[in-house]
Amino acid sequence: MQQTEFLNVVLPFKDKLYRLAKRLLVSKEEAEDATQEILMKLWSKNSMMEGYNNVEAYAMMMTKNFCLDRLKSKQAGNLKLVHSNYKDENVSLQNELEVSDSLSWIERIMEELPEQQKMVLQLRDVEQYEFEEIAELLDMSATAVRVTLSRARKTVREKLVQKHNYGIK
């Protein structure tokens, strides 16, 4: 098999090989290396490829096996496995600043609320008091506490959305 024939056969599914490798190895660089390695192995076996019914299926199987071998190998200690429940403990500086900014805006908005709404919001959402406890502390009914809390949250939400959407039409 000549080089052009090989490229015509292999190039259409090269991206599939990469995606499979990326899913298994997670690392973009490792996936690129694995794809390159599989393409090299396919080229070295190009004389036998004409005997295969489905070269793409063969290449996918090679990719899967190569990636699993990489994960089992001693070099796998360098690979970072990421699962769907992986939690990144390193919060980016930008995210930290955005959260800090939002919290300061919420504090400013809370200061503008009527005194009763401010107290109910503080006691329920910040101090984690139960509705009955708040009702007893503020001499209100539990239903009135829920209504007041709902109105306070709505006001905070609307003003925060208005702040975040400022200048966007």
Secondary structure, 3 states (H helix, E strand, C coil): CCHHHHHHHHHHHHHHHHHHHHHHHCCHHHHHHHHHHHHHHHHHCCCCHHHCCCHHHHHHHHHHHHHHHHHHCHHHHHCCCCCCCCCCCCCCHHHHHHHHHHHHHHHHHHHHCCHHHHHHHHHHHHCCCCHHHHHHHHCCCHHHHHHHHHHHHHHHHHHHHHHHCCCCC
